Amino acid sequence: MSTYETIVVERPDPRVARVVMNRPAARNAQNLQMTYDLNAAFDAAVQDDAVKVIILAGNGPHFSAGHDLRPGAKNQAGIDFAPIGSWGGFREPNAHGRFAREQEIYLQITRRWRNLAKPMIAEVHGKCIAGGLMLAWACDLIVAGDNAEFCDPVVTMGVCGVEWFVHPWELGPRKAKELLFTADSWSADEAHRLGMVNHVVPAAELTAFTLALAQKIAAKPAFALKLTKEAVNRSVDVMGQPAAIDQAFALHQLCHAHNLQEFGMVVDPAGLHPSVRKQAEVKA
C-alpha cells in the first residue's frame, strides 16, 4: 500500500478503504499536499477491485478546519503538483492564474471526488469548517459524532461561500441563506434534522458505527452499488446542480476580484483568524 505525507490509508476490512487525514496539529487543514494525497488515495481505492466502500476520516480532535490559508502553505497548483484537470494557466498573473488554480484545486477536484464510482462515507467528528464541508459534501453519506459542529464562515471573509456551493441542496434554501448570512455554526443534530447527515452517534462509537455501515454496504454487488450512485448523482445533476455550482463559483471569483481591489488581498482580512490575518497583511 502506498504511503503519503498527509494522510494514512487503512484497510479495516478487505472491502473497505479508510482514508484518514493526518495533519492533527493543523486541525487537518487542507493544503495542496493533502489535496493531491487524497486524490491519489481515492484513485487507488477506486482502481482496487477488492475495495467496495471508501471512508474519509480525520486524525486528532477535528475532522477538518478547512483549507490551509496560511501564506506559503503549498498553494501553487500545477507548480508543486501535477494537475489533474485540463484548465491550465496556473502560472498566469492576476485573475487568470487565481481562477485556474481554484478551478483545479477546489471546484474540479471536489467534483471529481463526488463522482468517484464507489460509495464514500464521511466520518465526521469535532469541527468541520468551510473546506471541511466540501470534503464531507463530496461523500455520499455522512455519519457524525455527537460532538461534530459545522460552519461555512466564508461570507465573513467577503466571499459568497465555499467553492463547492451545494448549500441549498444540503441545507435547504432558507437555512442555507441564514447560515451563510450569519456565519453561524450548526450541530450534528441540526445537520441530521436538515437531512445533511445520515446518522448521529456518540463520538466514542463513531468509527465502529461507520465501519459497520460500510461493511453493510460492501455486502452488496459492486456493479449495482456503482450504478445506484450514478443514478442518484445524475438525478441531482438533471435538477441543475452542476450549473448552479458553476454559477456560484463565478460569483466567488468576482468576490475575490472585489476584495483584491478593496483590501489588496483576495479575502476581507477582517474575517481571517488574527494570526493568518497578520501574515496575509504583511504579504499584501
VOBA-1610 file (N, C-alpha, C; in pm, whole numbers, padded with zeros to 5 digits, always signed):
BEGIN
Met+00083-00118+00000Met+00000+00000+00000Met+00088+00125+00000Ser+00046+00227-00074Ser+00125+00349-00084Ser+00126+00424+00048Thr+00234+00500+00071Thr+00242+00588+00186Thr+00233+00731+00138Tyr+00176+00818+00222Tyr+00152+00956+00185Tyr+00200+01049+00297Glu+00226+01173+00260Glu+00278+01270+00357Glu+00172+01317+00455Thr+00048+01333+00410Thr-00053+01400+00492Thr-00172+01312+00527Ile-00176+01188+00480Ile-00288+01100+00507Ile-00237+00960+00539Val-00323+00880+00598Val-00295+00740+00623Val-00409+00659+00563Val-00377+00552+00493Val-00479+00466+00435Val-00481+00334+00511Glu-00599+00299+00562Glu-00617+00176+00641Glu-00712+00081+00568Arg-00703-00046+00602Arg-00796-00146+00548Arg-00858-00222+00665Pro-00955-00161+00735Pro-01018-00228+00849Pro-01100-00349+00809Asp-01129-00360+00681Asp-01199-00474+00623Asp-01144-00487+00481Pro-01126-00608+00428Pro-01072-00622+00293Pro-01151-00546+00188Arg-01278-00518+00216Arg-01364-00450+00118Arg-01375-00301+00143Val-01309-00249+00248Val-01324-00109+00288Val-01189-00042+00298Ala-01172+00070+00228Ala-01054+00156+00243Ala-01092+00274+00331Arg-01015+00294+00436Arg-01040+00407+00528Arg-00926+00507+00510Val-00957+00622+00452Val-00858+00726+00424Val-00866+00829+00537Val-00756+00846+00609Val-00756+00930+00729Val-00666+01051+00707Met-00725+01170+00711Met-00645+01291+00705Met-00558+01299+00830Asn-00429+01333+00813Asn-00335+01317+00923Asn-00247+01441+00940Arg-00313+01555+00957Arg-00243+01678+00996Arg-00306+01730+01126Pro-00303+01651+01232Pro-00377+01691+01353Pro-00331+01823+01412Ala-00200+01854+01401Ala-00151+01981+01456Ala-00211+02100+01384Ala-00248+02081+01257Ala-00313+02187+01178Ala-00464+02166+01172Arg-00516+02083+01262Arg-00660+02051+01264Arg-00707+02000+01128Asn-00617+01927+01062Asn-00645+01870+00929Asn-00687+01976+00827Ala-00631+02096+00842Ala-00649+02197+00737Ala-00587+02142+00609Gln-00654+02165+00498Gln-00619+02101+00372Gln-00527+02190+00289Asn-00396+02157+00290Asn-00306+02223+00197Asn-00303+02141+00067Leu-00226+02186-00030Leu-00227+02116-00158Leu-00168+01976-00148Gln-00072+01957-00058Gln-00018+01822-00041Gln-00131+01727-00003Met-00215+01770+00090Met-00327+01685+00130Met-00427+01667+00016Thr-00454+01773-00058Thr-00548+01763-00170Thr-00505+01655-00267Tyr-00379+01657-00307Tyr-00331+01561-00406Tyr-00303+01424-00344Asp-00271+01419-00215Asp-00262+01290-00147Asp-00399+01222-00143Leu-00502+01299-00108Leu-00638+01243-00107Leu-00677+01194-00245Asn-00647+01275-00345Asn-00684+01237-00481Asn-00618+01106-00522Ala-00490+01092-00489Ala-00418+00969-00523Ala-00473+00849-00447Ala-00505+00868-00319Ala-00557+00757-00239Ala-00696+00716-00287Phe-00780+00812-00321Phe-00913+00779-00373Phe-00901+00704-00505Asp-00811+00751-00592Asp-00790+00683-00720Asp-00747+00538-00698Ala-00654+00517-00604Ala-00606+00382-00576Ala-00719+00293-00526Ala-00806+00349-00442Ala-00918+00271-00389Ala-01018+00236-00498Val-01041+00331-00588Val-01135+00306-00698Val-01080+00198-00791Gln-00948+00198-00814Gln-00889+00102-00906Gln-00870-00035-00844Asp-00882-00045-00712Asp-00866-00173-00643Asp-01002-00244-00640Asp-01017-00348-00716Asp-01146-00416-00727Asp-01191-00480-00596Ala-01100-00502-00504Ala-01138-00559-00375Ala-01212-00457-00287Val-01185-00329-00311Val-01247-00222-00231Val-01384-00191-00288Lys-01485-00191-00199Lys-01621-00160-00242Lys-01674-00032-00180Val-01615+00011-00068Val-01659+00133+00001Val-01536+00208+00051Ile-01542+00342+00046Ile-01433+00428+00093Ile-01485+00512+00209Ile-01412+00513+00319Ile-01443+00600+00434Ile-01341+00713+00436Leu-01387+00835+00460Leu-01298+00950+00479Leu-01311+00997+00623Ala-01198+00999+00696Ala-01199+01037+00837Ala-01083+01132+00864Gly-01073+01179+00987Gly-00965+01270+01025Gly-00904+01230+01157Asn-00772+01240+01167Asn-00700+01211+01290Asn-00697+01337+01378Gly-00699+01317+01510Gly-00691+01431+01600Gly-00829+01477+01645Pro-00837+01597+01704Pro-00963+01642+01766Pro-01070+01686+01668His-01033+01710+01541His-01130+01764+01446His-01120+01693+01311Phe-01234+01687+01242Phe-01238+01632+01106Phe-01155+01719+01012Ser-01189+01848+01002Ser-01110+01939+00917Ser-01147+02083+00946Ala-01043+02166+00965Ala-01062+02309+00985Ala-01072+02385+00855Gly-01079+02315+00741Gly-01096+02382+00612Gly-00969+02385+00531His-00960+02484+00443His-00841+02499+00361His-00732+02572+00440Asp-00609+02534+00418Asp-00496+02599+00485Asp-00469+02731+00414Leu-00509+02841+00477Leu-00499+02973+00415Leu-00369+03045+00449Arg-00282+02980+00524Arg-00157+03047+00561Arg-00069+03067+00439Pro-00008+03186+00425Pro+00083+03208+00314Pro+00194+03103+00313Gly+00226+03054+00193Gly+00333+02956+00180Gly+00290+02814+00207Ala+00157+02790+00218Ala+00109+02655+00253Ala+00091+02570+00127Lys+00192+02569+00041Lys+00189+02488-00083Lys+00062+02514-00162Asn+00047+02636-00209Asn-00076+02674-00278Asn-00057+02703-00426Gln+00041+02640-00489Gln+00065+02665-00630Gln+00033+02540-00712Ala-00094+02520-00739Ala-00135+02405-00820Ala-00069+02412-00957Gly-00026+02298-01005Gly+00037+02294-01136Gly+00184+02332-01133Ile+00232+02376-01016Ile+00373+02406-01000Ile+00434+02303-00905Asp+00377+02291-00785Asp+00423+02192-00690Asp+00369+02052-00721Phe+00256+02045-00792Phe+00188+01917-00815Phe+00141+01909-00960Ala+00141+01788-01012Ala+00089+01768-01148Ala-00062+01783-01146Pro-00118+01869-01230Pro-00262+01892-01229Pro-00339+01771-01281Ile-00464+01759-01238Ile-00549+01651-01286Ile-00653+01701-01385Gly-00670+01834-01393Gly-00769+01893-01483Gly-00709+01939-01613Ser-00789+02009-01691Ser-00746+02050-01826Ser-00747+02201-01844Trp-00758+02278-01735Trp-00770+02423-01749Trp-00638+02488-01788Gly-00532+02461-01713Gly-00402+02523-01740Gly-00398+02669-01697Gly-00279+02731-01714Gly-00265+02872-01681Gly-00234+02900-01536Phe-00180+02803-01463Phe-00157+02820-01320Phe-00051+02926-01290Arg+00040+02951-01384Arg+00145+03049-01361Arg+00107+03189-01410Glu-00009+03201-01470Glu-00050+03332-01522Glu-00078+03430-01408Pro-00056+03559-01431Pro-00078+03656-01324Pro-00225+03687-01305Asn-00255+03749-01188Asn-00385+03810-01159Asn-00500+03709-01164Ala-00615+03752-01215Ala-00736+03669-01210Ala-00719+03540-01290His-00641+03544-01397His-00622+03425-01481His-00564+03310-01399Gly-00453+03335-01332Gly-00388+03231-01254Gly-00471+03190-01134Arg-00534+03288-01067Arg-00616+03255-00950Arg-00735+03170-00990Phe-00804+03207-01098Phe-00918+03129-01145Phe-00875+02987-01183Ala-00761+02975-01252Ala-00711+02844-01293Ala-00682+02756-01173Arg-00613+02813-01073Arg-00579+02734-00954Arg-00704+02689-00879Glu-00798+02782-00858Glu-00917+02746-00781Glu-01008+02653-00860Gln-01009+02668-00991Gln-01084+02575-01076Gln-01032+02432-01054Glu-00900+02419-01045Glu-00838+02288-01028Glu-00856+02234-00886Ile-00809+02311-00788Ile-00792+02253-00654Ile-00918+02257-00569Tyr-01014+02342-00603Tyr-01136+02350-00523Tyr-01257+02296-00597Leu-01278+02341-00719Leu-01401+02303-00790Leu-01391+02166-00856Gln-01294+02151-00949Gln-01291+02028-01028Gln-01250+01905-00949Ile-01158+01921-00853Ile-01119+01805-00773Ile-01234+01761-00684Thr-01307+01856-00625Thr-01422+01818-00543Thr-01528+01750-00628Arg-01553+01803-00747Arg-01650+01741-00838Arg-01603+01599-00876Arg-01476+01584-00897Arg-01421+01453-00931Arg-01445+01353-00818Trp-01421+01396-00694Trp-01442+01307-00580Trp-01590+01273-00564Arg-01675+01369-00585Arg-01819+01345-00574Arg-01865+01237-00672Asn-01798+01227-00787Asn-01838+01135-00891Asn-01757+01006-00895Leu-01671+00982-00796Leu-01599+00855-00791Leu-01698+00739-00788Ala-01664+00631-00855Ala-01761+00526-00883Ala-01781+00426-00770Lys-01749+00463-00648Lys-01774+00375-00534Lys-01834+00457-00421Pro-01919+00396-00338Pro-01978+00469-00226Pro-01870+00523-00132Met-01889+00649-00088Met-01796+00713+00004Met-01874+00761+00126Ile-01816+00738+00243Ile-01879+00779+00369Ile-01784+00874+00441Ala-01834+00992+00479Ala-01756+01083+00562Ala-01783+01050+00708Glu-01676+01030+00783Glu-01682+01002+00928Glu-01637+01129+01000Val-01734+01209+01046Val-01705+01346+01089Val-01714+01359+01241His-01610+01416+01299His-01610+01447+01442His-01552+01586+01461Gly-01581+01649+01572Gly-01524+01780+01601Gly-01565+01883+01497Lys-01475+01976+01467Lys-01505+02085+01375Lys-01498+02037+01229Cys-01592+02086+01152Cys-01592+02064+01006Cys-01627+02200+00945Ile-01524+02273+00906Ile-01539+02414+00873Ile-01502+02439+00727Ala-01584+02516+00656Ala-01556+02567+00521Ala-01509+02455+00429Gly-01380+02453+00394Gly-01329+02348+00307Gly-01351+02208+00362Gly-01365+02194+00494Gly-01401+02066+00553Gly-01540+02021+00510Leu-01631+02118+00496Leu-01764+02088+00443Leu-01755+02032+00302Met-01667+02089+00221Met-01652+02041+00084Met-01609+01896+00082Leu-01520+01858+00173Leu-01477+01719+00182Leu-01594+01629+00220Ala-01669+01668+00322Ala-01782+01586+00366Ala-01891+01580+00260Trp-01921+01695+00198Trp-02028+01702+00099Trp-01995+01623-00028Ala-01868+01603-00056Ala-01830+01524-00173Ala-01862+01376-00152Cys-01882+01335-00027Cys-01911+01196+00004Cys-02060+01168-00013Asp-02094+01042-00026Asp-02233+01002-00049Asp-02313+00999+00080Leu-02251+00959+00188Leu-02315+00953+00319Leu-02228+01026+00419Ile-02291+01082+00523Ile-02217+01146+00632Ile-02266+01087+00763Val-02173+01034+00840Val-02200+00990+00977Val-02126+01086+01069Ala-02198+01145+01164Ala-02139+01247+01250Ala-02138+01200+01395Gly-02028+01226+01462Gly-02027+01210+01606Gly-02113+01318+01670Asp-02161+01292+01790Asp-02249+01391+01854Asp-02173+01517+01895Asn-02040+01515+01880Asn-01960+01635+01907Asn-01927+01713+01780Ala-01982+01670+01666Ala-01950+01738+01540Ala-02017+01874+01533Glu-01949+01968+01469Glu-02001+02104+01453Glu-01959+02155+01316Phe-02053+02211+01243Phe-02032+02250+01104Phe-02044+02402+01090Cys-01969+02458+00992Cys-01976+02602+00970Cys-01912+02638+00836Asp-01977+02731+00765Asp-01914+02796+00649Asp-01909+02945+00677Pro-01796+02996+00731Pro-01784+03137+00768Pro-01729+03227+00658Val-01733+03181+00532Val-01660+03249+00426Val-01720+03385+00392Val-01850+03404+00417Val-01910+03536+00393Val-01841+03640+00481Thr-01797+03601+00600Thr-01723+03691+00689Thr-01594+03738+00623Met-01541+03658+00532Met-01419+03693+00460Met-01448+03769+00331Gly-01574+03809+00312Gly-01609+03887+00194Gly-01630+03805+00069Val-01660+03676+00084Val-01682+03586-00030Val-01815+03514-00006Cys-01880+03470-00114Cys-02019+03424-00105Cys-02036+03280-00060Gly-01934+03219-00005Gly-01942+03081+00040Gly-01831+02998-00023Val-01811+02877+00027Val-01704+02793-00027Val-01732+02758-00172Glu-01625+02714-00241Glu-01632+02697-00386Glu-01728+02585-00428Trp-01736+02478-00351Trp-01830+02370-00383Trp-01965+02409-00321Phe-02041+02489-00395Phe-02158+02558-00340Phe-02282+02469-00355Val-02296+02377-00259Val-02413+02289-00259Val-02502+02314-00137His-02483+02427-00073His-02558+02461+00048His-02710+02447+00030Pro-02769+02497-00081Pro-02915+02485-00094Pro-02962+02340-00099Trp-02879+02249-00155Trp-02916+02108-00160Trp-02896+02041-00025Glu-02789+02076+00043Glu-02756+02011+00169Glu-02838+02062+00287Leu-02877+02190+00283Leu-02941+02254+00398Leu-03082+02302+00371Gly-03118+02310+00244Gly-03243+02376+00206Gly-03216+02525+00183Pro-03288+02589+00090Pro-03256+02728+00053Pro-03261+02827+00167Arg-03366+02824+00249Arg-03378+02926+00354Arg-03273+02907+00463Lys-03251+02783+00505Lys-03150+02761+00607Lys-03011+02789+00552Ala-02988+02759+00424Ala-02859+02791+00363Ala-02834+02942+00370Lys-02935+03021+00336Lys-02919+03167+00343Lys-02887+03212+00485Glu-02962+03161+00582Glu-02938+03201+00721Glu-02797+03169+00767Leu-02753+03045+00742Leu-02623+03002+00792Leu-02508+03068+00718Leu-02531+03106+00591Leu-02429+03183+00519Leu-02428+03329+00565Phe-02547+03391+00574Phe-02555+03532+00615Phe-02493+03555+00753Thr-02521+03462+00847Thr-02477+03481+00985Thr-02341+03422+01013Ala-02296+03328+00930Ala-02174+03250+00955Ala-02183+03171+01084Asp-02304+03140+01128Asp-02323+03061+01249Asp-02287+02915+01225Ser-02254+02847+01333Ser-02230+02703+01329Ser-02362+02628+01349Trp-02363+02501+01304Trp-02478+02417+01334Trp-02428+02281+01383Ser-02506+02222+01471Ser-02467+02099+01540Ser-02493+01976+01454Ala-02444+01863+01501Ala-02471+01737+01432Ala-02620+01708+01431Asp-02688+01735+01542Asp-02832+01710+01548Asp-02907+01798+01450Glu-02867+01925+01438Glu-02931+02014+01342Glu-02903+01967+01200Ala-02780+01923+01173Ala-02746+01872+01040Ala-02831+01750+01006His-02855+01665+01105His-02940+01548+01083His-03084+01589+01055Arg-03133+01687+01131Arg-03270+01734+01111Arg-03288+01793+00972Leu-03185+01859+00920Leu-03191+01921+00788Leu-03171+01821+00675Gly-03131+01699+00708Gly-03108+01597+00606Gly-02968+01594+00550Met-02878+01673+00608Met-02740+01677+00560Met-02660+01557+00609Val-02695+01506+00726Val-02624+01397+00791Val-02717+01276+00799Asn-02662+01157+00771Asn-02741+01034+00776Asn-02764+00984+00917His-02657+00988+00999His-02665+00934+01134His-02583+01022+01228Val-02631+01036+01352Val-02554+01097+01459Val-02536+00991+01567Val-02412+00968+01607Val-02383+00864+01705Val-02289+00920+01811Pro-02284+00860+01929Pro-02186+00904+02030Pro-02045+00904+01972Ala-01970+01008+02004Ala-01836+01024+01945Ala-01749+00900+01966Ala-01762+00836+02081Ala-01680+00718+02110Ala-01715+00600+02021Glu-01834+00601+01962Glu-01879+00491+01878Glu-01871+00523+01728Leu-01821+00642+01694Leu-01827+00689+01556Leu-01754+00597+01459Thr-01631+00563+01488Thr-01552+00482+01395Thr-01613+00343+01377Ala-01654+00282+01487Ala-01713+00147+01479Ala-01845+00150+01402Phe-01928+00251+01428Phe-02056+00261+01359Phe-02034+00281+01209Thr-01942+00370+01174Thr-01917+00400+01033Thr-01865+00276+00961Leu-01775+00202+01025Leu-01724+00080+00963Leu-01835-00023+00945Ala-01922-00037+01045Ala-02032-00132+01032Ala-02125-00094+00917Leu-02150+00036+00900Leu-02231+00082+00787Leu-02161+00051+00655Ala-02029+00076+00650Ala-01953+00046+00528Ala-01957-00103+00497Gln-01946-00187+00598Gln-01950-00331+00577Gln-02086-00377+00527Lys-02192-00316+00579Lys-02327-00350+00533Lys-02343-00316+00385Ile-02290-00200+00346Ile-02296-00159+00205Ile-02208-00249+00120Ala-02089-00282+00171Ala-01993-00363+00095Ala-02044-00505+00069Ala-02146-00548+00141Ala-02203-00681+00117Ala-02287-00685-00010Lys-02317-00568-00067Lys-02400-00562-00188Lys-02313-00577-00312Pro-02371-00612-00427Pro-02293-00628-00551Pro-02227-00497-00593Ala-02101-00503-00630Ala-02023-00384-00662Ala-02083-00305-00779Phe-02123-00376-00884Phe-02176-00306-01001Phe-02306-00236-00969Ala-02391-00301-00891Ala-02518-00239-00851Ala-02493-00114-00766Leu-02395-00119-00678Leu-02361-00001-00597Leu-02316+00114-00686Lys-02228+00084-00781Lys-02178+00188-00871Lys-02291+00251-00951Leu-02379+00169-01005Leu-02485+00222-01089Leu-02592+00295-01008Thr-02612+00252-00883Thr-02706+00322-00797Thr-02654+00462-00763Lys-02525+00470-00732Lys-02465+00601-00708Lys-02478+00689-00832Glu-02448+00630-00948Glu-02458+00705-01073Glu-02601+00754-01095Ala-02699+00669-01069Ala-02839+00706-01091Ala-02881+00823-01002Val-02842+00819-00875Val-02880+00927-00783Val-02806+01056-00820Asn-02676+01046-00846Asn-02600+01166-00883Asn-02654+01230-01010Arg-02686+01148-01110Arg-02738+01206-01234Arg-02876+01268-01212Ser-02956+01214-01121Ser-03085+01275-01090Ser-03066+01415-01034Val-02968+01429-00945Val-02939+01562-00889Val-02883+01653-00998Asp-02802+01599-01087Asp-02747+01679-01197Asp-02859+01732-01287Val-02958+01647-01315Val-03069+01690-01401Val-03147+01804-01336Met-03148+01808-01204Met-03214+01918-01133Met-03139+02051-01149Gly-03016+02045-01202Gly-02941+02168-01228Gly-02828+02197-01133Gln-02790+02101-01048Gln-02685+02129-00951Gln-02552+02171-01015Pro-02502+02100-01119Pro-02372+02140-01175Pro-02371+02284-01227Ala-02476+02325-01297Ala-02481+02462-01349Ala-02487+02564-01235Ala-02561+02530-01128Ala-02571+02621-01014Ala-02436+02635-00944Ile-02363+02525-00930Ile-02231+02531-00868Ile-02137+02617-00952Asp-02139+02599-01084Asp-02053+02678-01173Asp-02086+02827-01163Gln-02216+02859-01155Gln-02257+02999-01143Gln-02207+03058-01010Ala-02222+02982-00902Ala-02175+03030-00772Ala-02024+03045-00770Phe-01953+02955-00841Phe-01807+02966-00847Phe-01766+03095-00917Ala-01839+03133-01024Ala-01809+03260-01092Ala-01830+03378-00998Leu-01937+03375-00919Leu-01961+03482-00822Leu-01854+03482-00713His-01809+03365-00675His-01699+03353-00578His-01574+03425-00631Gln-01544+03406-00760Gln-01428+03472-00819Gln-01448+03623-00827Leu-01570+03668-00851Leu-01599+03811-00851Leu-01573+03870-00713Cys-01609+03797-00608Cys-01580+03843-00472Cys-01430+03858-00451His-01353+03762-00498His-01207+03771-00486His-01155+03897-00557Ala-01206+03923-00677Ala-01160+04039-00753Ala-01193+04168-00679His-01312+04175-00622His-01351+04293-00545His-01260+04312-00424Asn-01237+04204-00348Asn-01154+04215-00228Asn-01011+04255-00263Leu-00962+04207-00377Leu-00827+04243-00419Leu-00816+04393-00441Gln-00918+04451-00501Gln-00919+04596-00522Gln-00938+04671-00391Glu-01024+04617-00304Glu-01060+04687-00181Glu-00953+04676-00073Phe-00891+04556-00060Phe-00803+04530+00053Phe-00661+04490+00012Gly-00639+04470-00119Gly-00508+04425-00163Gly-00485+04278-00141Met-00588+04201-00109Met-00583+04055-00095Met-00718+04000-00133Val-00724+03870-00161Val-00844+03815-00224Val-00957+03789-00125Val-00932+03807+00005Val-01038+03798+00104Val-01033+03921+00193Asp-01145+03951+00257Asp-01151+04060+00354Asp-01072+04017+00477Pro-00965+04087+00512Pro-00880+04042+00623Pro-00953+04040+00756Ala-01063+04115+00768Ala-01136+04118+00894Ala-01193+03981+00930Gly-01214+03897+00830Gly-01273+03766+00855Gly-01173+03656+00881Leu-01044+03685+00873Leu-00941+03584+00895Leu-00907+03571+01042His-00858+03454+01079His-00802+03435+01213His-00688+03535+01233Pro-00675+03596+01351Pro-00573+03701+01371Pro-00433+03663+01325Ser-00389+03540+01352Ser-00254+03501+01313Ser-00241+03493+01162Val-00344+03443+01094Val-00342+03437+00948Val-00353+03576+00890Arg-00438+03660+00951Arg-00458+03796+00901Arg-00326+03875+00905Lys-00252+03861+01013Lys-00126+03934+01027Lys-00028+03895+00917Gln-00015+03764+00892Gln+00076+03718+00785Gln+00029+03764+00648Ala-00103+03757+00626Ala-00156+03796+00496Ala-00139+03945+00470Glu-00157+04027+00572Glu-00141+04171+00556Glu+00003+04208+00526Val+00097+04138+00590Val+00238+04163+00561Val+00269+04126+00417Lys+00215+04012+00373Lys+00239+03966+00236Lys+00177+04063+00135Ala+00056+04114+00164Ala-00012+04206+00073Ala+00062+04338+00064
//
